[in-house]
């Protein structure tokens, strides 16, 4: 029984609506505080305006083990700018209030552990957050997190990988909520030439263990790849490609916002081209 104000239900409803429309959901990732806190909030709004269904707000971390060089560059800019967890919460709040759409936080465990699980979940729920993606929190060590997340109406999204054995997948999906994040390949985030058969196989195996939607990330950067992944996944997750558009704008905020909105529109069209 939830007692909080988090938006796990909004997340579930959003993914269900996409499914009802016979398409995959488009989930975008952008780090908080990049290129600035205000600039990051504006970028998330632009991505929603372009057609994203859900946004993951990255909590910049000094040792981002899952993230490739593009997101690491953005994290470094945000950290040098002095971004704090309070700024992440403000980003979630303002992005959700402006759009009414589900906003998650993607974070490594260390910052939450140091901040305090109860404090973090309470503040994220109060900000209107839908939940957290926790790529490096082992399921067997997640009980305290999950108890607090459930209490506050927040999703707990775990990451599965092609190396995950079927029994392990079942353990992970049984503990998770909201959706399952399927990493399409072994390695770090970044754009790839193709997002191939391994990802489709992982989605099939994950679905065999759970009713949760399965969303695929790592490597999707254009409408063609989005269409490819949308053919077998419930959601398509794109991060590095959005970050790269802002980096390529080289400090021109107007150009950066236009670029991420344009990319979101292209990807939103891609996830709808299922034929």
N, C-alpha and C positions, 0 to 999 in steps of 0.2 A: 504493500500500500504506500503510495507516494504522498508526501506531505508538502513537497516543495512547489516551486513555481517554474521549474525547468520545462523545456519544450520538446521532450521526447515524442509526445503525441503528434505535434506539428511535423516533426521529422518523418514519423511513420506515415502520416496522412499524405505528405508530399510525395514520398516514394510510391505509395499506393496509387495516388492520382496519376503519376507517370505511367505506372503499369496499366492502369485502366485506359490510358490513352495509347496503349500498345507501343510504348517507347521506353527507352532507358532514361533515367534522370541524369542531369548534368550537374556534377559536383566540382566546384572550383576550389583551389587552395591559394591563399595569399598570406604571407607573414604579417603579423601586427608590427607597426612601427616602421614599415617599409613603403616608400622611401622616408616617410616621417609618420607619426601617429595619425595626423589629419589626412595625409596623403594616402595612407593605407586604408582608412575608412572610406575615403572617396573612391578608391580603386575597387573595393568590395561592392559599393553601391553601383558602380559602373558595370561590374561583372553581372550583378543581379539584373540591371537594366538590359543588358545584352541577352539575357535568357537563362542564366544559371538557376537551378532549382534550389541548390544548397551551397553554402560556402563553409569551408574549413579555414579557420583563422590559425595560422601557425604561431606558436609561442617560441620566439627565437631562442636558440640554445647554442652554447659554445661548442658542443660536441654532438652535432646532429648525425648520428650514425646511419640513418636511412636516407639522408638527403644528399643529392649530388651537388656539383660545384655551383650551379645556378642559384639554388635555394641557399646554399651556404654563403654565397656572396651577399644575398639579400639579408640573411640573418646577421651577418657581420655589420652591415650598414645600420640595421635596426639596433643592434647591441651598442655600437659606437655612438648611436644617437641617444642612448640612455633608456631604451624601452624597459618598462617594468610590467609586472603582472597586472597592476592597476590599469595600465594602458591597454593590455590585452582585453581585460574586462570591459573597458570603455569602448573598445573597438567592437566587441560582440554586441554590447547594448545599443550603440548607435546604428550599427548595420541592421540589426533586427528591428529596431523601432522604425527605421526609415522604410523598411521593405515588407515587414511582416513575415519574412521567410526564415527558414531554419538556419542557424549559425552554430557550428561546432567549433571546439578548440582541438587542434592537433598538437600534442606536446609529449616530450619525453618525460619519464617519471621523476627524474631528479628535482626539477623545479617545483613540482607539486609536493613531493616528499618534504622539501625544505620549507615550503610555504605553509603546509598543513592541509591534510586531506579535507577535513571538515570545513575549514575556512574557504578552501578553493571551491568545493562543490556548492557551498552556500552562496558564495559571490557569483559563481557562474550561473546558477539558477536565477538569482536575483537580477542578473543582467539579461535574462531571457534566453540564455544559451540552451541548445538542444542536447548537448552531451560532449563527450571527449573521445578522440581517437588516441590510443595509447600504444604506440608501436613497440615499445621495449618493456612493457609491464608484463611479466609472466603471469599467466592465468592463475597458477597455483599460489601466487603471492598477492592476488587482487581482491581478496575478500573485504578488506576494510574499505578500499575504494568503492567497490560495487555496492556495499551497504549504504554508504553515504550518497552515492549517485542515485540509487533507487529511492532513497528518502527524499531527494530533492528533484525527482522527475527528470533525470539526465540519462542519456544513452551512454553505454560503455561499448565502444567499438574496438574490437581487437583486429590485429592484422594476421592473415594467414599467407603462406608462401608456397610455391610449387614443391618445396622440400617437405612440407608438412604431411606426415602420414595420416591415413584415414582416421585412425583412433584419436590422434592428436587434434585433427579438425573437429571431431565430435566434441572433444573436451572444450575447445575454444569457443565453438558456436553455442554450446549449452550455457556458457558463462556470459556471453555477449548480449547486447541489445541494440536496437536501432537498425544496424546493418552490419555486415561483415566486410572488412576491407581486404580484398584479395590483391596481393602484390603480384603483378603479372609475370615477374621474372626475378631471378636471384640477382641482387645488386642494389645500386642506389637509384634515387629518383633522377629523372632527366628524360629528354626526348629521345626516342628511338625510331629507327626506320620502320619497324613493324612490331606489332604486339600480337604474338602468334598463338600457336596451338596450345602451348603450355598454359596460357591464361584460360582458354576455353575449358581445358581439362580440369584445372583447379576449380573453376566455377561449378562445373558438373559435380565434382567430388564434394565440394562444400555444400551444395544444395541437397545432396543426399543425406546430410546430417542435420539440416535445419530448415525452418520456414522463413528465416530472416532473409531480406534482400541481400544479394551479393554484388558489391560494387568493385570495379576493377581500376586500379591506379598503377602508376609507374610506366612511363613511356608514351602516353597518349599526348599528342601535340597538335593534331589537325583534324579537320572534319572527316577525312577519309578513315583515319584510325578510329575516330569516335564512332563512326558508322560500323566499322568492323567489330569493335568491342560491344556496341549496343545490340548487335545481333545475338549475343549470348549472355550478357550481363544485365543486372537490374539498374546499374548506375555506372557512369563513366567519370573517373576522377582525373582532373587535369590541374597540375600545379606549376611545374617548371616553365611551361610555355607561357603562362600568364606573367610570371616573374620576369622572364626574358623580355617580354614586350615593354615592361616598365624600365628595365635596365637599358634596353636599346633606345628608349626615348631620351636617355642621357640628361636627366634633370628637367626636361620639359614636361611639366605635370599635365598640361592640356593634351599634349600628344600621347602621353602614357595612358591617360584615361580613355582617350578615343581608341587606342590600340587594344586595350583589354576588353573594352565593350565590343569592338569589332570581332575579336577572337571568340568571345562568348557567344555572339550571334552565329558565327560560323559553326561552332561546336554544337550549339543548340539545334541547328539545322541538321548537323551530322547525326545526332542521336535520334532524330525523327525520321531519317531515311532508312527505314528498316527493310525495304524491299530489295 
